[in-house]
Amino acid sequence: MSSNTFLGMPSLPVFGHGNLNATEPFPKAAHRELGNEQLRANLGHATHTIRDKRLKVVAELPDWEQMRDAGSAIKNATMANLPALLDQFEANFTARGGIIHWARDAQEANEIVTALIRETGETEVVKVKSMATQEIGLNEYLEEQGIAAFETDLAELIVQLDHDKPSHILVPAIHKNRSQVREIFLREMPVVDPNLTDEPARLAEAARTHLRKKFLSAKVAVSGANFGLADTGTLTVVESEGNGRMCLTLPETLITVMGIEKLLPTWQDLEVFMQLLPRSSTGERMNPYTSLWTGVTPGDGPQNVHLVMLDNGRTAALADEYGRTALNCIRCSACMNVCPVYERTGGHAYGSTYPGPIGAILSPLMTGIKSEENSSLPYASSLCGACFDACPVKINIPEILVHLRGEDVDSKRSKVKIPTQMDLMMKGAEWAFSKGSHLGLLEKGLPLGKLAAGRAKVIKRLPGIAGGWTQSRDIPAPPSQSFRQWWDKDHQPSAAVVPGTGTSNSSEGEQA
Amino acid sequence: MKIALFATCIVDAMYPRTAQATVSLLERLGHEVVFPAGQACCGQMHVNSGYFKEAHAVVANHVEAFDTDDYDVAVAPSGSCVASVKHQHEMVARRCGDAGLEARAAKVGAKTYELSQLLTDVLGITNAAEQLGSYFPHKVTYHPSCHGMRLLRLEDRQLNLLASVGGIQMVELPQADQCCGFGGTFSMKNADVSSAMNADKAANICGTGAELCSGGDASCLLHIGGGLSRQGSEVGTLHFAEILASTFANPVTVTGDVKLAGSKR
């Protein structure tokens, strides 16, 4: 797997594999997760806390909106020029002693990482929390190959010890509270104080003791990267606990897996993102640890430095004219912290490594909308727009959701022989709403609706897919006549009111 | 001023009194209201459900009805429908490769206002009691709908107009900026999540002790009101246009099981 195998855009977009696919349709998964009261309480509390913190620190910056514009512009420029920037990054990274490997998909990336670890003769690696390696399912793959990967981020460790999956980009264990964490530690840590309490400081101490041995003995580390700077060939990891710095400096071999979209054109661009990212993700002005490394420094830090550049569906997303700005995502998780759907269902309902609003667009963009279960993800939103307002790089998530719904409908148009209820409803509504006279004709049936509602004056049950509405909501009895009918028959222009008198002779129409 | 009313499909068919109130308000201010008869719907439901091809005919119909010089501005008592006209129509035309429609849609969009925008920014209404004779002696809370809030940036226009109504007592709605969970066909496709969102909205509304929840989108009010009704709540929903149109001599009445202070029901 030599360098320079990737030259510009592939002629056909490569769709992604690995942990990008939901395993069941979103409504089904959401139904199950909604039934978990503990999950909802944990999530509601955690998302509101981070949400409020973020609003506070964002409000401190008078130029926040300009900063978002700058972040968006830099990322758009990166995507518009990605092949050249990748070449530039590769040249600089290689010139400083780093080695680059290109991976088309999850399988290739996993094979490359495994081969690199095998070369060292080691069977254990420490890991910095990384979305890219979650995406390709690296830990599971390594386990199959007889290599143990130890997560060193506290939340990631909790999830790993519990044999669970992360449910949030930034706070992987957001769905667990501290008494649950205590139980996991007592159950799964080889050496642990049996009198461990659920005080956060005691829990952190237990994790630190557990991890310290791993840090000091590990010869190989695997990391992700938040940014790759093209003009210097530098990689960046932004974190809060210092575990990342331990992994990035102590071992002899460092293997980084990074999505090809993570580039920034210049070192200077980092200025913008180091302000956008911590505020958007943890609600902090500055994150505690930022590590930057450029190739190999003789005698200092890892002496074998590898980088796996991952496509896995990114070129497919880039090829989508309307959806490509989803690649601007810097994985801050601000969108999921404000999303009313995520807040109630949690991350597992989305199936993919990328949950919440960004996952609802990124996952289907990377796998292709024809991927059966992921086609339900773009509908997992009420389009309230809170995610767009929160996004530090201004990804218009609601617009991309709508675009992907269009792609989904179009992809099914050709193959479905029997129209779905939704198809029929939309077809009927097209007729009704494409001429005023058609709607007027339908409105002549309003008295029938009123009759159906009966004495209770509400409709309590509708058939078919509309039945989803009446599972928890009534529909009021329709009026006897529509506005259109009133306008044609009864509207008499009212006289202007004399200001201040509080009277008018307006016609209020029929009173139900 | 000659003002074209876009009633919107849901108001036309389900809440005619909201459109009647809109007409009444504008005529009280001395403006001429026209109702382009060819109008039907903004097409938002089609677009938001991914049916762009079907949306094309609906958008074309709206543009055909409103692309005339026969009026000065168009108004709709609905933030989301105005947002659709302003933000979705050009996109639908573009996706369907209809450049002619795209240009005309942009023209119509630029002339279309949401009711509180028109009243506040164009017609200079700052005090509904004095300038419109509005009187509504009830305890009311207010839900700002997502599209008005985030796409049109209506800010406090609707709330300020409501607060200036004679006799009204406004109470603040906790977590007002949270979506009610309607989202068009979202409420059918993801009925469970939508219901959970609506339940939280209803709990917040009931907690205020208000007699009514007002807002500027008939569909959100239908959703919230439907949830409240199913729970057996006596709290109702009412569009802000109807509250503004209510006067001492001609007070607005409320349908359903809603009990307003002083009402005989």
Chai-1 contact restraints between the chains, C-beta under 6 A:
chainA,res_idxA,chainB,res_idxB,connection_type,confidence,min_distance_angstrom,max_distance_angstrom,comment,restraint_id
A,P27,B,N190,contact,1.0,0.0,6.0,A-B,restraint_1
A,A30,B,D192,contact,1.0,0.0,6.0,A-B,restraint_2
A,A30,B,V193,contact,1.0,0.0,6.0,A-B,restraint_3
A,H31,B,D192,contact,1.0,0.0,6.0,A-B,restraint_4
A,L34,B,D192,contact,1.0,0.0,6.0,A-B,restraint_5
A,L34,B,A196,contact,1.0,0.0,6.0,A-B,restraint_6
A,P340,B,Q178,contact,1.0,0.0,6.0,A-B,restraint_7
A,P340,B,C179,contact,1.0,0.0,6.0,A-B,restraint_8
A,P340,B,M197,contact,1.0,0.0,6.0,A-B,restraint_9
A,V341,B,V193,contact,1.0,0.0,6.0,A-B,restraint_10
A,R344,B,V193,contact,1.0,0.0,6.0,A-B,restraint_11
A,R344,B,A196,contact,1.0,0.0,6.0,A-B,restraint_12
A,Y379,B,K189,contact,1.0,0.0,6.0,A-B,restraint_13
A,S382,B,C179,contact,1.0,0.0,6.0,A-B,restraint_14
A,S382,B,G181,contact,1.0,0.0,6.0,A-B,restraint_15
A,S382,B,G183,contact,1.0,0.0,6.0,A-B,restraint_16
A,S382,B,F186,contact,1.0,0.0,6.0,A-B,restraint_17
A,L383,B,G183,contact,1.0,0.0,6.0,A-B,restraint_18
A,C384,B,C146,contact,1.0,0.0,6.0,A-B,restraint_19
A,C384,B,C179,contact,1.0,0.0,6.0,A-B,restraint_20
A,G385,B,C146,contact,1.0,0.0,6.0,A-B,restraint_21
A,G385,B,R150,contact,1.0,0.0,6.0,A-B,restraint_22
A,R405,B,G50,contact,1.0,0.0,6.0,A-B,restraint_23
A,G406,B,G50,contact,1.0,0.0,6.0,A-B,restraint_24
A,G406,B,F52,contact,1.0,0.0,6.0,A-B,restraint_25
A,D408,B,G50,contact,1.0,0.0,6.0,A-B,restraint_26
A,V409,B,G50,contact,1.0,0.0,6.0,A-B,restraint_27
A,V409,B,Y51,contact,1.0,0.0,6.0,A-B,restraint_28
A,M426,B,H46,contact,1.0,0.0,6.0,A-B,restraint_29
A,M426,B,Y51,contact,1.0,0.0,6.0,A-B,restraint_30
A,M426,B,E54,contact,1.0,0.0,6.0,A-B,restraint_31
A,E430,B,E54,contact,1.0,0.0,6.0,A-B,restraint_32
A,E430,B,A57,contact,1.0,0.0,6.0,A-B,restraint_33
A,F433,B,A40,contact,1.0,0.0,6.0,A-B,restraint_34
A,F433,B,C41,contact,1.0,0.0,6.0,A-B,restraint_35
A,F433,B,V58,contact,1.0,0.0,6.0,A-B,restraint_36
A,S434,B,A57,contact,1.0,0.0,6.0,A-B,restraint_37
A,S434,B,V58,contact,1.0,0.0,6.0,A-B,restraint_38
A,S434,B,N61,contact,1.0,0.0,6.0,A-B,restraint_39
A,G436,B,A37,contact,1.0,0.0,6.0,A-B,restraint_40
A,G436,B,G38,contact,1.0,0.0,6.0,A-B,restraint_41
A,G436,B,Q39,contact,1.0,0.0,6.0,A-B,restraint_42
A,G436,B,A40,contact,1.0,0.0,6.0,A-B,restraint_43
A,L439,B,A40,contact,1.0,0.0,6.0,A-B,restraint_44
A,E443,B,A13,contact,1.0,0.0,6.0,A-B,restraint_45
A,V458,B,S229,contact,1.0,0.0,6.0,A-B,restraint_46
A,I465,B,M188,contact,1.0,0.0,6.0,A-B,restraint_47
A,G468,B,M188,contact,1.0,0.0,6.0,A-B,restraint_48
A,G468,B,A191,contact,1.0,0.0,6.0,A-B,restraint_49
A,W469,B,S187,contact,1.0,0.0,6.0,A-B,restraint_50
A,W469,B,M188,contact,1.0,0.0,6.0,A-B,restraint_51
A,Q471,B,A191,contact,1.0,0.0,6.0,A-B,restraint_52
A,S472,B,S195,contact,1.0,0.0,6.0,A-B,restraint_53
A,S472,B,R230,contact,1.0,0.0,6.0,A-B,restraint_54
A,R473,B,G226,contact,1.0,0.0,6.0,A-B,restraint_55
A,R473,B,G227,contact,1.0,0.0,6.0,A-B,restraint_56
A,R473,B,R230,contact,1.0,0.0,6.0,A-B,restraint_57
A,D474,B,G226,contact,1.0,0.0,6.0,A-B,restraint_58
A,D474,B,S229,contact,1.0,0.0,6.0,A-B,restraint_59
A,D474,B,R230,contact,1.0,0.0,6.0,A-B,restraint_60
A,I475,B,G226,contact,1.0,0.0,6.0,A-B,restraint_61
A,P478,B,M14,contact,1.0,0.0,6.0,A-B,restraint_62
A,P479,B,P16,contact,1.0,0.0,6.0,A-B,restraint_63
A,S482,B,D12,contact,1.0,0.0,6.0,A-B,restraint_64
A,S482,B,A13,contact,1.0,0.0,6.0,A-B,restraint_65
A,S482,B,P16,contact,1.0,0.0,6.0,A-B,restraint_66
A,F483,B,A7,contact,1.0,0.0,6.0,A-B,restraint_67
A,F483,B,D12,contact,1.0,0.0,6.0,A-B,restraint_68
A,F483,B,P16,contact,1.0,0.0,6.0,A-B,restraint_69
A,F483,B,A19,contact,1.0,0.0,6.0,A-B,restraint_70
A,R484,B,D12,contact,1.0,0.0,6.0,A-B,restraint_71
A,W486,B,P16,contact,1.0,0.0,6.0,A-B,restraint_72
A,W487,B,F35,contact,1.0,0.0,6.0,A-B,restraint_73
A,P493,B,E27,contact,1.0,0.0,6.0,A-B,restraint_74
A,S494,B,S24,contact,1.0,0.0,6.0,A-B,restraint_75
A,S494,B,E27,contact,1.0,0.0,6.0,A-B,restraint_76
A,A496,B,R28,contact,1.0,0.0,6.0,A-B,restraint_77
A,A496,B,G30,contact,1.0,0.0,6.0,A-B,restraint_78
A,V497,B,R28,contact,1.0,0.0,6.0,A-B,restraint_79
A,V497,B,G133,contact,1.0,0.0,6.0,A-B,restraint_80
A,P499,B,Q131,contact,1.0,0.0,6.0,A-B,restraint_81
A,G500,B,E130,contact,1.0,0.0,6.0,A-B,restraint_82
A,G502,B,G133,contact,1.0,0.0,6.0,A-B,restraint_83
A,G502,B,Y135,contact,1.0,0.0,6.0,A-B,restraint_84
A,G502,B,T247,contact,1.0,0.0,6.0,A-B,restraint_85
A,G502,B,F248,contact,1.0,0.0,6.0,A-B,restraint_86
A,T503,B,T247,contact,1.0,0.0,6.0,A-B,restraint_87
A,T503,B,A249,contact,1.0,0.0,6.0,A-B,restraint_88
A,S504,B,R28,contact,1.0,0.0,6.0,A-B,restraint_89
A,S504,B,G133,contact,1.0,0.0,6.0,A-B,restraint_90
A,S504,B,T247,contact,1.0,0.0,6.0,A-B,restraint_91
A,S506,B,S24,contact,1.0,0.0,6.0,A-B,restraint_92
A,G509,B,R17,contact,1.0,0.0,6.0,A-B,restraint_93
A,G509,B,Q20,contact,1.0,0.0,6.0,A-B,restraint_94
A,Q511,B,T253,contact,1.0,0.0,6.0,A-B,restraint_95
A,A512,B,T255,contact,1.0,0.0,6.0,A-B,restraint_96
